[in-house]
Structure formats: C-alpha cells, structure tokens
Amino acid sequence: QITVNKSYSCEGLGLREIPAKLPVTTEILDFSFNMLPSLQNSTFSELKSLLYLDLTRCQINWVYDGAFHRNKQLKTIVLTGNLLLFLSDTAFTGPQSLKELVLTQTGITSISFIPMTNLDSLDTLILGSNHISSLELPPNFPTQNLKYLDFQMNNIRAITAADVHVLQKTSNITLIFKGNDILHIEPGAFQSHFYSLDFGGCADIPGVLAGIQSSTVQTLWLGTFHNMQEKSYISPDILQGLCNISVDNLYLQLRHFRNLNAATFQCLTKLRKLDLTQTHISALPPGISGMSSLTELVLNANSFEHLCNISSAAFPSLTHLHIKGNLQALQIGAGCLEKLAKLQHLDLSKSHIESFDCCNKALSGLSSLRYLNLSHNIKLHLQDLLIKDGANLELLDLAFTPLLINTSQGPFRNLHLLQVLNLSSSHINTSIQHLFQGLEKLMLLDLSQNNFETGILLKDKLFQQLSNLEVLILSSCELTAVGDRAFHSLKKLRHVDLSHNKLAAFSTDAFSNLKSTYLNFAHNKIRIVPRDKLVSLAGHCVINLSYNPLECTCSNIGLITWYKQNLDKIEDSEGTRCSEPKSLAGAQLATVSLSCGINTAGIIAVVLAILCCGAIFIWGARYFKQNYQQI
C-alpha cells in the first residue's frame, strides 16, 4: 500500500522482500507482519532517507553485519516479536544517531547478546517480555543519552550493585522493572536521580526501598496488578524505607493496607502526589501529620462511606482530589472539605452519590475550585445554587446524574467564569426560563440525551444569556423540529450537534451566523433539503447529513447538485446515501446523477404537440370560414 508521501505501510501483505518501487525518499516504513528471515547489508540499502523502521513479527532470526549501514538518518528500529538467534557485532552500525531500539519479545536471555557498537546515541531501549534473568550491564552499556530503559516482564530475581553500577552515570532516567518477581536488591544498588522507577508487582517492597536508598525519584511505582495470586498487604512498617529516599509521586494501586494508621504516613511527608487507587480502604486515619507538601491525592475505587472519612484537613495544600468510582454510596455531608482552600480539581464521579440538598454545604470553602465532576451518580436535588463558593469554577460535569431543580432561578447563576457545562442525560428541566442565567462566559454546553417539551426547540430565552457559546450539543434529544430563530442570540456558535434526533426538515434559519460553522444533522429523518436552505452555507461551513433517509429524486435535485459542488463542506460522505427510489437505495449521494430537465424526446413531443395544435387550429379556421361563406 504505497501512499503519495514519505510514509508507507506494507503491514501484513505477506511480502518476502522490501518492494523495489519504494522511493528513496521514504522516511517512515511499517513493514510489520511480513517475512524477512534475515537482514543483510543490502536489505535496506536503497532507503537512505529512513527515519523510522517497524519490523514487528517479520520472522527475523538473523541480523548480519551492516544491515543498516546505508541508513545514516535512521532514528528508530522496532524488532518486536522476532525470535533473534544472531545479532552481528556491527548489526546496528550505520545510523549516525540511533535514538530508539525496541527488542520486545525477541527471546533475549542476556544483555551480552546485544551488540553495543554504535548505540551511544540511544535515549530509549525497550527489552520487555524477554527471558533476561540477570542484568549484568556491561561497562560499555550506552548510558550517555539514555532516558528510558524497559525491563518489564522478564525473569529478573536479584539485582546487585555491580549489575547496575553503570547506571550511576545516568540522570533523570525512566527505569521499568514491573512484572519481574524480584526477591532481592542489594541495599544501595541504585544511587542516582531517576525520573521514574517502576517496580509494579514486586512483592518485597522493603527490599526495593532498601535498594534505592539515597536516591532521588520523581515518580515511584510500587503498585501491583489485578489477578495476582498473592495479595500484597501493606502494614505501617512496610513503607519505612521511604524515609531514606526523596520521592515526589508515589503510586500504590491495588495494594491491601493492613492496620492503616497515622504511622503508615510518617515517611510520606515529602510527597507531592499519592495514588491509593483500589487499596481497599474505607477511611484515612485521623492524626496524619506533616503532609503539607501533598498537592494531589487519588482515592479512586475504594469504599468510603462518608466524604469526611478522608481526613482532608491533613492535606491543606491539596489542589487535586480524586474519589472516582467509590465502591459504595458516598455521603457527601457538610463541610468535609472546607479546609481545602487551595483545591482546584475535584472528581466525585461514579460514586453512588445521592443528595437532597446539593451541594452548597458539602462543597463549602472551595473558593479556588475550577474543575468539578459529579457525573454518573444517583440523583442530586438542587434547592438553590449548586455551589455557593464556586465563583472560579471553569468546568462542571453533571452528565448521567439526574438533576431535580427546585428553584425558579438558575442554579448556576453565580458561575460567571464557567466555560464548559456537561448536562448530558441529566433529565434536566429545559423549560426553566432562567436555567442558564449568569453563564455569560460559557463556551461549551452539552445537553444531549435530554428532552424538550413537545419535542420542539422554539424561540425562547433558554440560550439568550449564552453570548459566548461556541459549541452546543443537542444530540439524542427526541427533537422533531427547531424554531426559525432558536439560536439567533448565539452569535459565536461554531459547532452544533443535532444528530440522532427525529428532525424531518433541514433548515439554517435558526442560525444567525453560519461562517465556519459545523452542523451535524446525522441520524435524523430528513428526506428532502430545499436548495435555498443550503445557499447560506458559505465559507468554511461543514455539514453532516449521513444516515438520513434522503430521496434521490428530482424533488431533491437542489441538494444533490449543491452536494456535488461542495464536497469540501461535507462530513462523512461514505454514510450519506440514498434511501429512495429503490433502484438507488444505498448509493452514495456523491455518485448519483439525475436528469430532471426536458430531454430530447420531451422536446420532440412538445414540438409535435404544438404542430398538431396549430394544424387543428388552421383546419378549424378554414372549416368555419367555408361554412360562414355558404350562409
């Protein structure tokens, strides 16, 4: 499959050699899932401009001398899934600055199998899913520019200081050991500055922490995986080794905490982010101290009964708090988060929340909040303002959470800085005239899967105050008609989604400005579109009429003609097809040709009719003249 640019894909074509017709200008080549048992010095010799080469699962066993010697510009080589039996000492010579080498699932059992010649420029080396049991990194291991080294899913059981001594030359490297059953790390084996260290799935956490003592790590992964045979319990003393390490971000997903108390956190005082996703906790202990540096706390998929159970006062510097997917009904109470004056991002989605007076008291004191997600909960009753202290809120997501509004004034009227509001499938009462009062900065409004009275969106005051709105989503709202001036107050509207409704007519009268506007009318019941409704679609306007039962008859010749002349304004031409007549059912609109004027046969018939009428008239005139003269 040759394309007309510098990127080519030959994936899965069953090829046994590089196509000769590939131009010498080729820069990106995906040759995966073909067959190249060996790589010779002539295999890629013509492709001198190669930058990226993917040879995934090409049944390569042998890589001979200078296989890439003519590919001076080559930056990335992917050899994933090839059972390598032989790599020449000069297998990777040629590229002047090879940056990425991927040897995943290549059957490698030892680092010594990999030739180190010409790898000094590497910044990424991926050796995952092999059979490496011992590191023993050689003295000439390429560390000068290395930033990412991946040993995940190997058979590494023990690591000594001598094995990884060469890594002390690196700085800010990402080092991945997840999925290895590491039983022993020599204390102090790793002493460096790491960007990220991943020991996910390792059972011996104290051993890991001893091995990286005196190191500086921006992100440390100590979590585990689903379906592990043995549960990974964490008792208060397990994390004591963190007192000897400088860590910014700590991930402990899927670990089981046992006897959780304040002492568990005594070595976590320097953390900026702590991820405790699905760690089987129902409360954070009172008395936690020294966590003033923590800015992000992730408590997703746990079992909190009450929002106050997270002991939020222990984390006064939090800017991001995630309690998504709580496993039981979460009661939000009153004032549980009021000490978090710096909180900007709060995610309480999918946590089975039901509140009969949401959410002023529960979210009091959060004057810095900018992002609030309450989507996918049970039900929220809004008695007045949703959140009194939400003056700085910029994004509010209430999708798939039923809302019962018991106020005649808008519950969002104090959110003057709000830019994004998602009310999708919220069962909101759209007949409230001042529903969107105060949202003069709103740029995106999603009302999809809500219903409007009578199914008709008339000219009313619903959108009147949304003067800055650019994106309006009204898909799946059971709409049957849209009033002629429904959106005339929305001067900046640029994206309107009316798909998956029951609209039988297409009209642009509802819009005041159609320059550079996207209109989605897909999946409706539109059959005929008058040409005069399309004339105003000028400039960079784009329209989607796919999956409507469009008639391809002379009654719709205006649409068909305009459509062919404006294919640059059409989205999803593949799905824009005829439904009638039966002879054209399923045909793409762009391929339809109709003759709706008077053809040659018609012209002849008209001429003959005129001549016949003329002959009859002349004969009649003569007949009456003769009869008149006889009288």
C-alpha positions as CSV (number, residue, x, y, z in Angstrom):
1,Q,0.0,0.0,0.0
2,I,2.0,2.9,-1.3
3,T,0.9,6.4,-0.4
4,V,1.9,9.6,-2.0
5,N,4.0,11.0,0.8
6,K,7.1,9.9,2.7
7,S,5.3,7.4,5.0
8,Y,4.5,3.9,3.7
9,S,2.7,0.9,5.2
10,C,3.3,-2.6,4.0
11,E,1.8,-4.2,7.1
12,G,0.6,-7.8,6.7
13,L,1.0,-8.0,2.9
14,G,2.8,-11.3,3.0
15,L,5.9,-9.8,1.5
16,R,9.3,-11.6,1.5
17,E,11.4,-8.6,0.4
18,I,11.4,-4.8,0.5
19,P,9.4,-3.6,-2.5
20,A,11.7,-2.1,-5.2
21,K,9.2,0.6,-6.0
22,L,9.5,2.2,-2.6
23,P,11.1,5.7,-3.3
24,V,14.5,6.6,-1.9
25,T,12.8,9.5,-0.1
26,T,10.9,7.1,2.2
27,E,11.3,8.2,5.8
28,I,8.8,6.1,7.7
29,L,8.3,2.4,6.8
30,D,5.9,0.0,8.5
31,F,6.9,-3.5,7.3
32,S,5.4,-5.4,10.2
33,F,3.8,-8.8,9.9
34,N,5.7,-9.8,6.7
35,M,8.6,-12.3,6.3
36,L,12.2,-11.4,6.3
37,P,14.1,-14.3,7.9
38,S,17.4,-12.4,7.8
39,L,18.6,-8.8,7.4
40,Q,21.5,-8.4,5.1
41,N,23.6,-5.3,4.3
42,S,21.6,-4.9,1.1
43,T,18.1,-5.3,2.6
44,F,17.5,-1.5,3.2
45,S,20.5,-0.1,1.2
46,E,18.3,1.9,-1.2
47,L,16.3,3.6,1.5
48,K,18.8,6.2,2.5
49,S,16.3,8.6,4.0
50,L,14.7,6.2,6.5
51,L,14.0,7.7,9.9
52,Y,11.6,5.1,11.4
53,L,11.5,1.3,10.6
54,D,9.0,-1.1,12.1
55,L,9.8,-4.8,11.5
56,T,7.4,-6.2,14.1
57,R,6.9,-10.0,13.7
58,C,8.7,-10.5,10.4
59,Q,10.1,-13.9,11.5
60,I,13.6,-12.4,11.6
61,N,16.2,-14.7,13.1
62,W,19.5,-13.3,11.8
63,V,20.8,-9.7,11.6
64,Y,24.1,-9.7,9.8
65,D,27.0,-7.1,9.5
66,G,25.9,-3.7,8.5
67,A,22.2,-4.4,8.0
68,F,21.6,-0.7,8.3
69,H,24.9,0.6,7.1
70,R,23.3,2.8,4.4
71,N,20.6,4.2,6.6
72,K,22.5,7.1,8.1
73,Q,19.4,9.1,9.2
74,L,17.7,6.1,10.9
75,K,16.4,7.1,14.4
76,T,14.1,4.2,15.4
77,I,14.3,0.4,14.8
78,V,11.4,-1.8,16.0
79,L,12.2,-5.6,16.1
80,T,9.3,-6.7,18.4
81,G,8.2,-10.3,18.2
82,N,11.1,-11.7,16.2
83,L,13.0,-14.6,17.7
84,L,16.5,-13.4,17.3
85,L,19.2,-16.1,17.1
86,F,22.1,-14.0,15.9
87,L,23.0,-10.3,16.1
88,S,26.2,-9.4,14.5
89,D,28.7,-7.2,16.4
90,T,28.0,-4.5,13.8
91,A,24.3,-5.2,13.4
92,F,23.4,-1.6,14.3
93,T,26.2,0.3,12.7
94,G,25.3,2.9,10.0
95,P,22.8,5.2,11.7
96,Q,24.6,8.4,12.8
97,S,22.2,9.0,15.7
98,L,20.0,5.9,16.5
99,K,17.6,7.1,19.3
100,E,15.2,4.2,19.9
101,L,15.7,0.4,19.8
102,V,12.8,-1.9,20.5
103,L,13.6,-5.5,21.2
104,T,10.4,-6.6,23.0
105,Q,9.6,-10.4,22.8
106,T,12.8,-11.2,20.9
107,G,13.8,-14.2,23.1
108,I,16.9,-12.4,24.6
109,T,18.2,-14.2,27.7
110,S,21.2,-11.9,28.4
111,I,22.2,-8.3,27.9
112,S,25.5,-9.6,26.5
113,F,23.6,-10.8,23.4
114,I,23.0,-7.2,22.3
115,P,25.9,-5.6,20.4
116,M,26.8,-2.2,22.0
117,T,28.5,-0.8,18.9
118,N,27.0,2.4,17.7
119,L,24.4,2.7,20.4
120,D,25.8,5.7,22.2
121,S,23.1,8.0,21.0
122,L,20.2,5.8,22.3
123,D,17.7,7.5,24.5
124,T,15.2,4.6,24.6
125,L,16.0,0.9,24.9
126,I,13.0,-1.5,25.3
127,L,13.7,-5.1,26.3
128,G,10.4,-6.1,27.8
129,S,8.8,-9.6,27.7
130,N,12.1,-11.5,27.2
131,H,13.9,-14.1,29.3
132,I,16.5,-11.9,30.9
133,S,17.3,-13.3,34.4
134,S,20.4,-11.2,35.3
135,L,21.2,-7.6,34.5
136,E,25.0,-7.5,34.5
137,L,25.1,-4.3,32.5
138,P,28.5,-4.2,30.7
139,P,30.8,-1.2,31.2
140,N,30.1,0.0,27.6
141,F,26.4,0.0,28.1
142,P,25.0,3.1,26.4
143,T,24.2,5.5,29.2
144,Q,25.4,8.8,27.8
145,N,22.0,9.8,26.4
146,L,19.7,7.1,27.9
147,K,16.4,8.3,29.2
148,Y,14.1,5.3,29.1
149,L,15.2,1.7,29.9
150,D,12.5,-1.0,30.0
151,F,13.0,-4.5,31.5
152,Q,9.3,-5.3,32.3
153,M,8.0,-8.9,32.3
154,N,11.4,-10.6,32.3
155,N,12.8,-13.2,34.8
156,I,14.9,-10.9,37.0
157,R,15.1,-12.2,40.5
158,A,18.1,-10.4,42.0
159,I,19.9,-7.2,41.4
160,T,23.4,-6.4,42.7
161,A,25.2,-3.1,42.9
162,A,27.7,-4.4,40.3
163,D,24.9,-5.2,37.9
164,V,23.7,-1.7,37.7
165,H,26.8,0.3,38.6
166,V,27.0,1.8,35.1
167,L,23.5,3.4,35.6
168,Q,25.0,5.8,38.1
169,K,26.2,7.8,35.1
170,T,22.6,8.5,34.1
171,S,20.3,11.2,35.3
172,N,16.5,11.6,35.1
173,I,16.2,8.1,33.5
174,T,12.9,6.1,33.5
175,L,13.7,2.5,34.6
176,I,11.0,-0.1,34.4
177,F,11.1,-3.5,36.3
178,K,7.4,-4.2,36.6
179,G,6.3,-7.8,36.3
180,N,9.6,-9.2,37.5
181,D,9.5,-11.4,40.6
182,I,12.4,-9.6,42.3
183,L,13.3,-11.2,45.5
184,H,16.5,-9.3,46.4
185,I,18.1,-6.0,45.6
186,E,21.4,-5.2,47.2
187,P,21.0,-2.3,49.6
188,G,22.1,0.9,47.9
189,A,22.4,-0.7,44.5
190,F,20.6,2.2,42.8
191,Q,22.0,5.6,43.7
192,S,21.1,8.2,41.1
193,H,18.5,10.7,40.1
194,F,15.6,9.0,38.5
195,Y,12.7,10.5,36.6
196,S,10.6,7.3,37.1
197,L,11.2,3.9,38.8
198,D,8.6,1.2,38.2
199,F,8.7,-1.9,40.5
200,G,5.0,-2.7,39.9
201,G,4.1,-6.2,41.1
202,C,7.2,-6.7,43.2
203,A,6.2,-8.4,46.5
204,D,9.2,-7.3,48.5
205,I,8.6,-3.5,48.9
206,P,11.0,-3.1,51.9
207,G,13.7,-4.8,49.7
208,V,13.0,-2.4,46.8
209,L,13.2,0.6,49.1
210,A,16.5,-0.5,50.6
211,G,17.9,-1.0,47.1
212,I,17.1,2.6,46.0
213,Q,18.0,4.3,49.3
214,S,19.7,7.7,49.0
215,S,18.2,8.0,45.5
216,T,16.1,10.9,44.2
217,V,12.9,9.7,42.3
218,Q,10.3,11.9,40.8
219,T,7.8,9.1,40.3
220,L,7.9,5.7,42.1
221,W,5.5,2.9,41.2
222,L,5.0,0.3,43.9
223,G,1.5,-0.9,43.0
224,T,0.5,-4.3,41.8
225,F,-1.8,-5.9,39.2
226,H,-5.2,-7.5,39.1
227,N,-5.4,-11.3,39.4
228,M,-2.2,-11.6,41.4
229,Q,-2.1,-15.0,43.1
230,E,-1.0,-13.5,46.4
231,K,-2.5,-10.4,48.0
232,S,0.0,-7.6,48.6
233,Y,-0.5,-6.3,52.1
234,I,1.0,-3.1,53.4
235,S,1.5,-2.7,57.1
236,P,2.7,0.5,58.8
237,D,6.3,-0.6,58.8
238,I,6.4,-1.6,55.1
239,L,6.9,2.0,53.9
240,Q,9.6,3.0,56.4
241,G,12.3,2.8,53.7
242,L,10.8,5.9,52.1
243,C,12.3,8.0,54.8
244,N,15.7,7.4,53.1
245,I,14.5,8.3,49.6
246,S,13.4,11.6,48.0
247,V,10.2,10.9,46.2
248,D,7.7,13.3,44.7
249,N,5.0,11.0,43.3
250,L,4.1,7.6,44.8
251,Y,1.7,5.0,43.3
252,L,0.4,2.1,45.4
253,Q,-2.5,0.9,43.3
254,L,-4.2,-2.4,44.3
255,R,-2.1,-2.9,47.4
256,H,-4.0,-4.1,50.5
257,F,-3.5,-1.9,53.6
258,R,-3.5,-3.7,56.9
259,N,-3.8,-1.8,60.2
260,L,-3.8,1.5,58.5
261,N,-2.8,4.2,61.0
262,A,-1.1,7.6,61.1
263,A,2.3,5.8,61.4
264,T,1.8,4.5,57.8
265,F,2.2,8.0,56.5
266,Q,5.2,9.2,58.6
267,C,7.7,8.7,55.8
268,L,5.4,10.2,53.1
269,T,5.7,13.8,54.3
270,K,7.7,15.0,51.2
271,L,5.2,13.6,48.7
272,R,3.5,15.8,46.2
273,K,1.2,13.1,44.8
274,L,-0.1,9.9,46.4
275,D,-2.1,7.4,44.4
276,L,-4.1,4.9,46.6
277,T,-6.4,3.6,43.9
278,Q,-8.3,0.5,44.9
279,T,-6.2,-0.1,48.1
280,H,-9.2,-1.5,49.9
281,I,-9.5,1.4,52.4
282,S,-12.7,2.8,53.9
283,A,-11.1,5.7,55.8
284,L,-7.9,7.6,56.2
285,P,-6.8,7.6,59.9
286,P,-7.1,10.8,62.0
287,G,-3.8,12.2,63.3
288,I,-1.9,12.2,60.0
289,S,0.6,15.0,60.1
290,G,3.3,16.5,58.1
291,M,1.6,16.1,54.7
292,S,1.6,19.8,53.9
293,S,3.5,19.2,50.6
294,L,0.9,16.9,49.1
295,T,-0.9,18.6,46.2
296,E,-2.7,15.6,44.6
297,L,-4.4,12.7,46.3
298,V,-6.0,9.8,44.4
299,L,-8.5,7.7,46.3
300,N,-10.4,6.1,43.4
301,A,-12.2,2.7,43.7
302,N,-12.2,2.5,47.5
303,S,-15.0,2.0,50.0
304,F,-15.6,5.3,51.8
305,E,-19.0,5.7,53.4
306,H,-18.7,9.4,54.1
307,L,-16.6,12.2,52.5
308,C,-15.4,13.2,55.9
309,N,-13.7,9.8,56.2
310,I,-10.8,11.0,54.0
311,S,-9.5,13.3,56.8
312,S,-9.0,16.1,54.3
313,A,-7.7,18.5,57.0
314,A,-4.4,16.5,57.0
315,F,-3.7,17.7,53.4
316,P,-4.1,21.5,53.5
317,S,-2.1,22.1,50.2
318,L,-4.2,19.8,48.0
319,T,-5.0,21.1,44.6
320,H,-6.3,17.9,43.1
321,L,-8.6,15.3,44.8
322,H,-9.9,12.2,43.0
323,I,-12.6,10.0,44.6
324,K,-13.9,8.4,41.5
325,G,-15.7,5.0,41.4
326,N,-16.3,4.7,45.1
327,L,-17.5,1.1,45.7
328,Q,-20.4,2.1,47.9
329,A,-22.8,5.0,48.3
330,L,-20.7,8.1,49.3
331,Q,-22.4,10.5,51.6
332,I,-21.1,14.0,51.0
333,G,-22.3,15.5,54.2
334,A,-21.4,19.1,55.1
335,G,-18.1,20.9,55.4
336,C,-15.9,17.8,54.9
337,L,-13.6,19.6,52.5
338,E,-13.8,23.1,53.9
339,K,-10.1,23.1,54.9
340,L,-9.0,22.6,51.3
341,A,-8.9,26.3,50.3
342,K,-6.4,25.6,47.5
343,L,-8.4,22.7,45.9
344,Q,-8.8,23.3,42.1
345,H,-9.8,19.9,40.8
346,L,-12.4,17.6,42.4
347,D,-13.6,14.4,40.9
348,L,-16.5,12.6,42.7
349,S,-17.9,10.8,39.6
350,K,-19.3,7.3,39.7
351,S,-19.5,7.2,43.5
352,H,-23.2,6.5,44.0
353,I,-23.9,9.9,45.4
354,E,-27.5,10.9,46.2
355,S,-28.1,14.3,47.8
356,F,-31.3,16.0,48.7
357,D,-29.7,19.4,49.1
358,C,-26.7,19.6,46.8
359,C,-24.1,20.9,47.1
360,N,-23.6,24.2,48.9
361,K,-22.9,22.7,52.4
362,A,-20.9,19.8,51.1
363,L,-18.6,21.9,49.0
364,S,-18.3,24.9,51.2
365,G,-15.0,26.7,51.4
366,L,-13.7,25.5,48.0
367,S,-13.2,29.0,46.7
368,S,-10.3,28.0,44.4
369,L,-12.2,25.2,42.7
370,R,-12.0,25.2,38.9
371,Y,-13.0,21.7,37.9
372,L,-15.9,19.7,39.4
373,N,-17.0,16.3,38.2
374,L,-20.2,14.9,39.7
375,S,-21.2,12.8,36.7
376,H,-22.6,9.2,36.8
377,N,-24.1,9.5,40.3
378,I,-27.6,8.5,41.5
379,K,-29.5,11.8,42.0
380,L,-28.9,15.4,43.0
381,H,-31.6,17.8,44.3
382,L,-30.7,21.5,43.7
383,Q,-32.7,23.7,46.1
384,D,-30.8,26.9,45.1
385,L,-27.3,27.5,44.0
386,L,-25.3,24.3,43.2
387,I,-22.1,25.6,44.8
388,K,-22.1,29.0,46.5
389,D,-18.3,29.2,46.7
390,G,-17.8,28.2,43.1
391,A,-17.2,31.6,41.6
392,N,-13.9,30.4,40.0
393,L,-15.4,27.2,38.5
394,E,-14.4,26.7,34.8
395,L,-15.6,23.2,34.1
396,L,-18.7,21.4,35.6
397,D,-19.6,17.8,34.6
398,L,-23.0,16.6,35.7
399,A,-23.5,14.0,32.9
400,F,-25.7,11.0,33.6
401,T,-26.6,12.3,37.1
402,P,-30.4,13.0,37.3
403,L,-31.0,16.6,38.5
404,L,-34.1,17.8,40.3
405,I,-34.1,21.6,40.3
406,N,-36.4,23.2,42.9
407,T,-35.6,26.8,42.2
408,S,-37.1,29.2,39.6
409,Q,-33.8,30.9,39.3
410,G,-30.8,29.3,37.6
411,P,-28.8,27.0,39.9
412,F,-25.6,28.1,38.0
413,R,-26.2,31.9,38.1
414,N,-23.1,32.6,40.2
415,L,-20.7,30.6,38.0
416,H,-19.7,33.6,35.9
417,L,-16.4,32.1,34.8
418,L,-17.8,28.7,33.8
419,Q,-16.6,27.7,30.3
420,V,-17.7,24.0,30.0
421,L,-21.0,22.6,31.2
422,N,-21.9,19.0,30.6
423,L,-25.5,18.1,31.4
424,S,-25.8,15.1,29.1
425,S,-28.5,12.7,30.2
426,S,-29.2,14.6,33.4
427,H,-33.0,14.7,33.0
428,I,-32.8,18.4,33.5
429,N,-36.0,20.5,33.1
430,T,-35.2,22.6,30.0
431,S,-38.5,24.6,30.4
432,I,-36.9,26.6,33.2
433,Q,-36.6,30.0,31.5
434,H,-33.5,31.2,33.5
435,L,-31.8,27.9,33.6
436,F,-28.5,29.3,32.2
437,Q,-28.6,32.6,33.9
438,G,-25.2,34.0,34.8
439,L,-23.2,31.8,32.3
440,E,-22.1,34.6,30.1
441,K,-18.6,33.0,29.7
442,L,-19.9,29.6,28.8
443,M,-18.2,28.2,25.6
444,L,-19.4,24.6,25.5
445,L,-22.8,23.2,26.5
446,D,-23.8,19.5,26.3
447,L,-27.5,18.9,26.6
448,S,-27.5,15.6,24.7
449,Q,-30.0,12.9,25.8
450,N,-32.3,15.3,27.5
451,N,-35.9,16.0,26.4
452,F,-37.6,19.2,25.4
453,E,-41.3,19.9,25.9
454,T,-43.3,18.7,22.8
455,G,-40.0,17.8,21.1
456,I,-39.8,21.3,19.6
457,L,-37.0,23.8,20.3
458,L,-38.8,27.1,19.9
459,K,-37.5,30.6,20.1
460,D,-37.3,31.3,23.8
461,K,-35.0,32.7,26.4
462,L,-33.2,29.4,27.1
463,F,-29.9,30.3,25.4
464,Q,-30.3,34.1,25.5
465,Q,-27.6,34.8,28.0
466,L,-25.0,32.4,26.4
467,S,-23.5,35.1,24.3
468,N,-20.0,33.4,24.1
469,L,-21.3,29.9,23.4
470,E,-19.3,28.2,20.6
471,V,-20.2,24.5,21.0
472,L,-23.8,23.3,21.5
473,I,-24.6,19.6,21.7
474,L,-28.3,18.6,21.4
475,S,-27.9,15.0,20.1
476,S,-30.4,12.3,21.1
477,C,-32.9,14.8,22.5
478,E,-36.0,13.4,20.6
479,L,-36.3,16.8,18.8
480,T,-38.8,16.8,15.9
481,A,-38.4,20.5,14.9
482,V,-36.2,23.5,15.6
483,G,-37.7,27.0,15.6
484,D,-36.6,29.5,12.9
485,R,-34.7,31.7,15.4
486,A,-33.8,29.2,18.2
487,F,-30.1,30.1,18.1
488,H,-30.1,33.7,16.8
489,S,-28.8,35.0,20.1
490,L,-25.7,32.8,19.8
491,K,-23.5,34.9,17.6
492,K,-20.3,33.0,18.2
493,L,-21.7,29.5,17.7
494,R,-19.3,27.3,15.7
495,H,-20.3,23.7,16.4
496,V,-23.9,22.4,16.6
497,D,-24.7,18.7,17.0
498,L,-28.3,17.8,16.3
499,S,-27.6,14.2,15.4
500,H,-29.8,11.2,16.5
501,N,-33.0,13.2,16.7
502,K,-36.3,13.0,14.8
503,L,-35.9,16.1,12.6
504,A,-37.8,15.8,9.3
505,A,-36.8,19.1,7.9
506,F,-33.4,20.7,7.4
507,S,-33.1,24.4,7.9
508,T,-30.4,27.0,8.5
509,D,-32.9,29.7,9.5
510,A,-32.3,29.0,13.2
511,F,-28.7,30.4,13.0
512,S,-27.7,34.0,12.8
513,N,-24.1,33.3,11.6
514,L,-23.0,30.3,9.5
515,K,-19.5,31.2,8.7
516,S,-17.0,28.5,9.7
517,T,-19.8,26.5,11.5
518,Y,-20.1,22.8,11.9
519,L,-23.6,21.4,11.6
520,N,-24.3,17.8,12.5
521,F,-27.7,16.5,11.3
522,A,-26.7,12.9,11.1
523,H,-29.2,10.1,12.0
524,N,-32.4,12.1,11.6
525,K,-35.4,11.7,9.3
526,I,-34.6,14.3,6.7
527,R,-35.7,13.3,3.2
528,I,-35.6,16.5,1.1
529,V,-33.4,19.6,1.5
530,P,-34.5,22.7,-0.5
531,R,-31.6,24.3,-2.2
532,D,-32.4,27.7,-0.8
533,K,-31.6,26.3,2.7
534,L,-28.1,25.5,1.6
535,V,-27.2,28.8,0.0
536,S,-26.2,30.3,3.3
537,L,-23.6,27.6,4.0
538,A,-20.7,29.7,2.9
539,G,-17.0,29.9,3.9
540,H,-15.6,27.0,5.9
541,C,-19.0,25.7,7.0
542,V,-19.2,21.8,7.3
543,I,-22.3,19.8,7.4
544,N,-23.1,16.1,8.2
545,L,-26.3,14.6,6.7
546,S,-25.3,11.0,7.0
547,Y,-27.7,8.3,7.8
548,N,-30.8,10.3,6.8
549,P,-33.4,8.7,4.5
550,L,-32.5,11.1,1.7
551,E,-34.6,10.9,-1.5
552,C,-32.5,10.8,-4.7
553,T,-35.3,12.0,-7.0
554,C,-35.9,15.2,-8.9
555,S,-37.7,16.6,-5.9
556,N,-34.2,16.7,-4.2
557,I,-32.2,17.8,-7.2
558,G,-31.2,21.0,-5.4
559,L,-29.5,19.1,-2.6
560,I,-27.8,16.6,-5.0
561,T,-26.4,19.4,-7.2
562,W,-25.2,21.5,-4.3
563,Y,-23.7,18.4,-2.6
564,K,-21.5,17.5,-5.6
565,Q,-20.3,21.1,-5.9
566,N,-19.4,21.4,-2.2
567,L,-17.8,18.1,-1.2
568,D,-15.3,20.1,0.8
569,K,-18.2,21.1,3.1
570,I,-19.4,17.5,3.7
571,E,-18.5,15.3,6.6
572,D,-19.0,11.5,6.3
573,S,-19.8,11.3,2.6
574,E,-19.5,7.5,3.0
575,G,-22.6,7.5,5.2
576,T,-24.6,10.0,3.2
577,R,-26.7,7.7,1.0
578,C,-30.0,7.5,-0.9
579,S,-33.0,5.7,0.6
580,E,-35.3,6.2,-2.4
581,P,-36.0,5.2,-5.1
582,K,-35.3,1.6,-4.6
583,S,-33.1,1.5,-7.7
584,L,-30.7,4.0,-5.9
585,A,-31.2,2.8,-2.3
586,G,-27.8,2.6,-0.6
587,A,-25.9,4.6,-3.3
588,Q,-23.6,7.4,-2.1
589,L,-25.1,10.8,-2.8
590,A,-21.9,11.9,-4.5
591,T,-22.3,9.2,-7.1
592,V,-25.9,9.9,-8.1
593,S,-26.7,11.5,-11.5
594,L,-30.2,12.6,-12.3
595,S,-31.7,14.1,-15.5
596,C,-34.5,16.3,-14.3
597,G,-34.8,18.8,-17.2
598,I,-36.6,18.3,-20.6
599,N,-34.7,15.7,-22.6
600,T,-34.6,15.3,-26.4
601,A,-37.7,13.1,-26.5
602,G,-39.6,15.6,-24.4
603,I,-38.6,18.4,-26.8
604,I,-39.8,16.4,-29.8
605,A,-43.1,15.6,-28.1
606,V,-43.7,19.3,-27.2
607,V,-42.9,20.4,-30.8
608,L,-45.2,17.7,-32.2
609,A,-47.9,18.8,-29.8
610,I,-47.6,22.4,-30.9
611,L,-47.7,21.5,-34.6
612,C,-50.8,19.3,-34.0
613,C,-52.5,22.2,-32.2
614,G,-51.5,24.6,-35.0
615,A,-52.8,22.2,-37.7
616,I,-56.1,21.7,-35.8
617,F,-56.5,25.5,-35.4
618,I,-55.8,26.1,-39.1
619,W,-58.2,23.4,-40.2
620,G,-60.9,24.7,-37.8
621,A,-60.5,28.2,-39.1
622,R,-60.9,27.1,-42.7
623,Y,-63.9,25.0,-41.8
624,F,-65.7,27.8,-40.1
625,K,-64.8,30.2,-42.9
626,Q,-66.3,27.9,-45.6
627,N,-69.5,27.3,-43.6
628,Y,-69.9,31.1,-42.9
629,Q,-69.5,31.9,-46.6
630,Q,-72.2,29.4,-47.6
631,I,-74.6,31.0,-45.2
